[in-house]
């Protein structure tokens, strides 16, 4: 079964969500896989991946406000502060979200819902270059095509 992979670097300017949907879709298209699975994996413990509403940015702002209450920067309960007050909260946020997401590939595309987008969520305040690996595995032709 053919397998294809590409690693992207996503530049972040600090804590925020970054829409990577188009980049993942382009990678799937470039893979030549028509039907199969696409796995998206982030190589970090203080950033994560989410599938989220893509039309109204207030949804992602609301998620940020929710996480700020759930894992506040500088909370005295956190002993791990090697890289600052946002260090352990960033790890908590990453653990509570996802470091890998798998999608179906249908006709060479990710069949996302109308309002779904794929986001890299930076949990640190400082800018980072985050590595994301996209692996696509499957068939290069329609499995029902018997020609």
N, C-alpha and C positions, 0 to 999 in steps of 0.2 A: 504494500500500500504506500503510495507516494507521501512523503513528508517534506515540508518546507518550513523554514524559520527565518526570522529577521529580528534583529534587536534595534530598537529605536532609543534615542535619547530625547527625553521630554524636559525642556527647560522650564523651571518654575522660578517665579520671582518672590516666592514666599507662600505662606498659607493661603490656599485657594484651590478651586477645582479647575482642571484643564481639560477641555473637550478633545478627546483623541479619536473620536468616532471615524472621521474621514481617513485618518492615518491607518487605522486598523482595517477599514474597508479596502483601502488601496493595497495593503499588504495581502489581504485575502485574494483580491483580484490578480495581483502579481504572482501569487503562488500557482495559479493554474488549476487549483483544486475546485471542482464543480460541486461535489457533494461530500460532506464529511463534518469535521469538527475544527474549530479554531479556539486555541487556548491563548489567553493573554495573561502574562505573569510579570509582576513588578519585583525587581531585585532589591528591595529595601524594607526596613522595619519602621520607618517613620513617614511613609507615604502608602497609599493604597489605591485600589481600583473600585469603582462603583458603576452600576447601571442606574441612571437617574433620568427624571423629567428633563427634556432638553429645550422646552419652549419658554418657560418662565424662569429666569435666573433667581427669582425669589425663593424657589424650592431649594436650591443649593445654598443660598444665604440662610434660610431657615435651618438646614442641616448643620451649617457651621455654628449657628447660635445654640442649637441643641447640644452639639459636641462640646462647646465651650462650657456649658453647664455640667455635662456629664464627666468631662475630664479637663478641669480648668488648669491653665498654666499657673505654676507656682504653688500648687496645692501642697500644704505641709505634710500630707500623708505620703508623698512620693520621696523616697530616699535617693533614687537614681536621677541625679541632676548634672551628670558629667558635662553635658553640652548646653546647659542652661535650663531655665524654668519651663521651657516647652519640650524638653527632652522626653521625659516619661509620659506626659500627656500625648505626645505624638505616637509613642509606642502603643498606648492604650487605644487610641483612635484606629491605628492600623490593625490591631488584633480584633477590634469590634467590626471592622468592615471586611475587605477581602484583599488578598495578595494575588489571587488568580481567579479568572472567570472563563468559563468555557461556553462557546456559542455554537449552534448548528451552522453549517454552510450549506446553502441551497442555491443551485444555479449560479455558483461562483460569488455569492453575496451572503452577508449576515442578514437574516430576515428579522431585523429589529422592528419593534412596534413603532407606530407613528410618533410617539412622544419619548422614545427611548434614545439615550445617548450614552456613550462610554466615556468615563472621566477618570483621569488620574487626580487623586486628591492629595495634595501636598499638605502635610500636617506640621511642618516646621515653619518658623517665621523667616528664616534665612533662605536665600535663593539656592537651588540645587539643580543639578542635571540628573534626572532619574532615568534608569535603564528599564525598558519594558521589552520583553521578548514575546513575539507573536509566533506561535507554532500552528501550522495548518496541516491536517492529515486527512486523506480521503481519496476519492476517485476523481480522475481528470475528465471523466465523461459521465453522462447520465446512466445510472445502473440499470434503468429500464430500457435503454437503447441497445438492442441486440443485433445491430448491423455490423 
